[in-house]
Amino acid sequence: MSDTQKTASNYVFIFLEIFECEGGIQSYVKDIFQAYLSVAAKTVTSSSAQVFLLRDGLGCDNPFDVYPLKFHYLKTKSPVLGRVRLTIALWFYLWQKRPKHVFCGHIKLAPLTQLLCNSLGIPYTVLTYGKEVWQPLPLKERNALDRAGAIWTISRYSRDRACAANKLNPEKVKMLPCAVDGNTFTPGPKSPALIEKYGLTGAKVLMTVARLWSGDIYKGVDVTIQALPAIAKIFPEVKYLVIGRGDDQPRLAQLAKDLGVADQVVFAGF
């Protein structure tokens, strides 16, 4: 879309869960919603978009639920029933409205997206993020990527891993990197309050911002903790500031204690 677009078109987005949990994918998708609304505000005729959410329920905290975005909340107590609701709702909408393009927000939803879109001749794009596509995928998911009009991903590294593991055409993969809000994250004076709160006065600070989930140990927080005794021999004033939370934090805290660096590791939460 451009600022001079005159003709309204119609798009569909499909996601697993955005507003009732937190994580990198959720932050990334919220940036997409914000960008969509920002572009729509500058166009003469806004391009409407329908957003189908499998695991978010009506009443969740969603600041983006304003025109031209229309959200469909399909959360149910039964995961199977939720999938059935999504399939029916999505099928009827695609069949009746024939949108210009569908954006599938997770590889787990790609086979369903392929089935519905191919049967109606609607092009679709699959959004990918990281490790969910770094290993060989089940045949249905790989076929859904092969049949997609395009694949979005966040980095060249993710593109290369996904293409190598699943024999994908790199030319089909488009980059949509993670964004940073320059109005919020910008160089500036150190906050005396934060320095005091986390005991960082005079410290050389290492920092990781990540969800501390046991399924994401590849992010290397434990590796950094293991390196701290050696680092502290050269920089005794070092502190490791870990920003994030999750079920792996107790293990990481115990690791720091076992290595004698508990006083140098600060779990700041999120």
C-alpha positions in Angstrom: 0.0 0.0 0.0 1.1 3.6 -0.6 0.0 7.0 0.8 -1.8 7.7 -2.5 -3.8 4.5 -2.7 -7.3 5.2 -3.8 -9.0 1.8 -4.1 -10.0 -0.2 -1.0 -9.0 -3.8 -1.0 -9.5 -6.6 1.5 -7.0 -8.7 3.5 -7.2 -11.5 6.0 -4.7 -12.3 8.8 -4.8 -15.5 10.8 -2.9 -16.0 14.1 -2.7 -18.5 16.9 -2.6 -16.2 19.9 -1.5 -12.6 20.2 -3.2 -10.8 23.2 -3.6 -13.5 25.9 0.1 -14.4 26.1 3.4 -12.6 25.7 6.5 -13.2 23.7 8.6 -12.2 20.7 6.0 -13.3 18.1 3.3 -11.4 19.9 5.4 -8.2 20.0 6.3 -8.6 16.4 2.6 -9.0 15.3 1.5 -6.0 17.3 4.0 -4.0 15.4 2.4 -5.2 12.2 -1.0 -4.1 13.5 0.3 -0.7 14.5 2.0 -0.3 11.1 -1.2 -1.3 9.3 -3.2 1.3 11.2 -0.6 4.0 10.7 -0.6 3.4 6.9 -4.4 3.2 6.8 -4.6 6.6 8.5 -2.6 8.2 5.6 -4.7 6.7 2.8 -7.7 8.2 1.2 -9.6 4.9 1.3 -8.5 2.5 4.0 -7.9 -1.1 3.1 -9.9 -3.2 5.5 -8.5 -6.3 7.1 -10.1 -9.2 9.0 -8.0 -10.8 11.8 -8.9 -14.3 12.9 -7.5 -15.3 16.4 -7.6 -19.0 17.3 -6.8 -18.7 21.0 -7.7 -15.1 22.0 -11.1 -14.6 23.5 -13.5 -11.7 23.4 -12.7 -9.1 26.0 -8.9 -9.6 25.8 -6.8 -6.4 26.0 -6.6 -5.4 22.3 -5.8 -1.7 21.6 -5.8 -2.4 17.8 -9.5 -3.4 17.5 -10.5 -0.3 15.6 -11.3 0.3 11.9 -10.0 -0.8 9.4 -9.0 -3.9 11.5 -11.8 -6.2 12.4 -11.0 -9.0 14.9 -12.7 -12.4 15.2 -12.0 -14.0 18.6 -12.4 -17.8 18.4 -11.1 -19.1 21.8 -12.8 -22.1 23.2 -12.2 -24.4 26.1 -11.6 -27.3 23.7 -8.6 -26.9 21.4 -10.4 -29.2 18.9 -13.5 -27.2 18.9 -11.4 -24.0 18.5 -9.9 -25.4 15.3 -13.4 -26.3 14.0 -14.7 -22.8 14.8 -11.7 -21.3 13.0 -12.1 -23.5 9.9 -15.8 -22.8 9.6 -15.5 -19.0 10.2 -12.6 -18.7 7.9 -14.2 -20.8 5.1 -17.4 -18.8 5.1 -15.6 -15.5 5.1 -13.2 -16.5 2.3 -16.0 -18.0 0.3 -18.3 -15.0 0.6 -15.9 -12.1 0.5 -13.0 -13.5 -1.7 -10.3 -11.2 -0.1 -7.4 -10.0 -2.1 -4.8 -11.8 0.0 -4.5 -14.0 3.1 -1.6 -13.7 5.6 -1.1 -16.9 7.7 0.5 -16.0 10.9 2.0 -19.3 12.0 3.3 -22.4 10.3 0.9 -24.5 12.3 -2.0 -22.8 10.5 -0.4 -23.0 7.1 -2.0 -26.4 6.0 -5.5 -25.1 6.7 -4.7 -21.8 5.0 -3.4 -23.7 1.9 -6.4 -25.9 1.8 -8.9 -23.1 1.9 -7.0 -20.5 -0.2 -6.1 -23.0 -3.0 -9.6 -24.2 -3.3 -10.9 -20.6 -3.8 -7.9 -19.3 -5.9 -6.9 -16.8 -3.2 -3.1 -16.1 -2.8 -1.6 -16.4 0.6 1.6 -15.6 2.5 3.0 -17.5 5.5 4.7 -15.6 8.3 7.7 -17.4 9.9 9.8 -16.2 12.8 12.5 -18.6 14.0 13.0 -22.1 15.3 9.5 -23.3 14.3 10.8 -23.6 10.7 14.5 -24.4 11.3 14.1 -28.2 11.2 12.5 -30.4 8.6 8.7 -29.8 8.7 5.9 -32.4 8.4 4.9 -32.9 4.7 1.7 -30.9 5.0 3.4 -27.8 6.4 6.3 -28.0 3.9 3.7 -28.3 1.1 1.9 -25.2 2.4 5.1 -23.2 2.3 5.9 -24.5 -1.3 2.4 -23.5 -2.5 2.5 -20.0 -0.8 2.8 -16.9 -2.9 5.4 -15.7 -0.5 7.0 -16.4 2.8 7.9 -13.6 5.3 10.6 -14.0 7.9 12.5 -11.8 10.3 16.1 -12.3 9.3 18.5 -13.8 6.7 19.6 -16.3 9.3 16.0 -17.6 9.7 15.6 -17.6 5.9 18.7 -19.6 5.4 17.9 -22.2 8.1 14.3 -22.6 6.9 15.3 -23.0 3.3 18.1 -25.4 4.0 16.0 -27.6 6.3 12.9 -27.7 4.0 14.3 -27.2 0.5 12.6 -23.9 0.0 13.3 -21.4 -2.8 15.1 -18.4 -1.1 13.7 -16.1 -3.8 10.2 -16.7 -2.3 11.3 -15.5 1.2 10.8 -11.8 1.9 12.4 -9.9 4.8 10.2 -8.2 7.4 12.7 -7.6 10.3 11.8 -6.9 13.9 11.2 -3.2 14.4 12.4 -0.9 17.2 10.4 2.1 18.4 13.0 4.9 18.1 10.9 7.2 20.3 11.1 4.7 23.2 14.5 3.0 22.7 17.0 5.7 22.0 20.4 6.6 23.6 20.1 8.9 26.5 21.3 9.5 30.1 21.5 6.5 32.4 18.6 6.4 34.8 19.8 6.8 38.4 16.7 5.1 39.7 17.3 2.0 37.6 21.0 1.9 38.4 20.1 2.0 42.1 17.2 -0.5 41.8 19.4 -3.2 40.1 22.6 -2.5 41.9 24.5 -1.4 38.8 26.6 1.5 40.2 30.1 1.3 38.7 29.3 -2.0 36.9 30.1 -3.2 33.4 26.8 -4.5 32.3 26.0 -7.5 30.1 22.3 -7.6 29.1 19.9 -10.2 27.6 16.3 -9.4 26.8 14.4 -12.7 26.2 11.6 -14.9 27.4 13.0 -17.3 29.9 11.2 -20.4 28.7 12.6 -23.9 29.0 11.8 -24.4 25.3 14.1 -21.5 24.3 17.3 -22.4 26.0 19.1 -22.0 22.7 19.0 -18.3 23.4 22.0 -18.8 25.6 21.3 -17.2 28.9 22.8 -20.2 30.7 25.9 -20.1 28.5 26.5 -16.4 29.5 26.0 -17.3 33.1 28.6 -20.2 32.7 31.0 -17.7 31.2 30.7 -15.2 34.1 33.4 -16.7 36.4 36.0 -16.3 33.6 34.7 -12.8 32.6 34.8 -11.7 36.3 38.5 -12.5 36.5 39.2 -9.8 34.0 36.2 -7.5 34.8 35.4 -8.1 38.5 32.8 -5.3 38.3 30.7 -7.2 35.7 26.9 -7.6 36.2 24.6 -9.7 34.0 21.2 -8.1 33.6 18.5 -10.5 32.4 15.3 -8.9 31.3 12.5 -11.4 30.8 10.5 -14.0 32.7 9.5 -17.6 32.3 9.6 -21.1 33.7 13.3 -21.5 33.1 14.3 -18.7 35.6 14.6 -21.0 38.6 17.1 -23.2 36.8 19.1 -20.2 35.7 19.1 -18.7 39.1 20.3 -22.0 40.6 23.0 -22.2 37.9 24.3 -18.8 38.9 24.3 -19.8 42.6 26.2 -23.1 41.9 28.8 -21.2 39.9 29.2 -18.6 42.7 28.0 -15.6 40.6 24.5 -15.2 42.0 25.4 -11.7 43.1 26.4 -10.8 39.6 23.3 -12.0 37.9 20.2 -9.7 38.1 16.8 -11.1 37.0 14.9 -7.9 36.3 11.6 -9.5 35.1 9.6 -7.9 32.4 
